[in-house]
């Protein structure tokens, strides 16, 4: 199942009950697509073998709140999410209801 970014954004907004922005950021190694609320100020990221992805604000401080959703470039192909099993919202795996929403809203 391939999921469009707009469908994924709709599900993230539904789960959070808030508007979500799609923001692309990158470093020397990879690109990242973030689904964040408008007040979140994420400026950079890096991948740590132990901790996973770590996000930083514009001042270089580690962001200590959960990012609603993010997708490394390896999970995207031509604007579609190709690995839905790796998706999370607020660090929680998808529920059966979430999967049904995605199946019925494939665009």
N, C-alpha and C positions, 0 to 999 in steps of 0.2 A: 504494500500500500504506500503510495506517494502522497504526501500531504503538502498543500501549498502554504506559503508563509502567511497568507491572509486568513486561511482556515485556522492555522495554529494560533495566530494573533486573536482571532475571535474566541477560541476556547480559553486562552489565557485570560482575556478580559472577562469572560463569563465566570471563570473560577475566582478571579480576584475581585470581581464586582467593581472594577476601575478601568479607566482608559489606559491603554498601553501603547508605547512608542516602540518602533523597530529601529535599533541603532546598530550600525556596523562599525567595528573597531578592528585594528590589526596591529601586530607587532612584527618583528623580523621573521618569525617562524610561521604564523598562521593568521587567518581572519576569524572573527567571531561575530555572530549575529545575536544581539541582545534584545530581549523583550522586557522593557522596563517601564515603570511609571514615570510621568513627566518630572517629578521632583528628584529622581535619582541622578546623581552626577558621577558617571563611570567614565574614566579617561583612559585606562590601560588595563592589561591583564598579563598574566604569565601562567605557565603550567608547571606545577610542582609535583614530583613523583609521589610524594606522601599525601599532600593536601588536595591535589587536583587543581582546578582552575582557581586562581586568586585574582581578585579585581581591586583596582586602586582608583582613588578620586584624583582630581586635578592637582592637589597638593602632594600626591604620592603616598597618601595614607591608605592602609588596607581597609577596604569596605567591609564592615562587620555585620551588615544586614543581608538577608538572602536576596539574590537576584531572581525575579519571578521565573524567567526562563532564558536559557542561552543555548546556542547551537554552534559548535565548532564547524569549520568549513568542510571537514571530512563527512559530516552528516547531511550536507546539502549538495544537490546537483540540479543545475538549471532552474533554481528558484524553488525546488521541491525538497522536502525533508525525505530522505531515503532510509533512515534508520529509526522508525517510530518507537522501537523498543527501548531506545536510549533516552526518550523524552521524559522530562519531569516539569512540574509546576511547583514553585516554592519548595524545591528539593523533595517533593513527594512523587512517587510513581503514578502513572495514570490509572484511573479506575475503569471499571467496565462501562460506566456511563460516559466517561470521557472518550473511550474508544468508539462507542456508538455514535456520539456527536461527530467525531472525525469521519466515520464511515458514511454518515448521512449528509455530510457537508463537504465532501471532496469536490474541489473545483479544478 
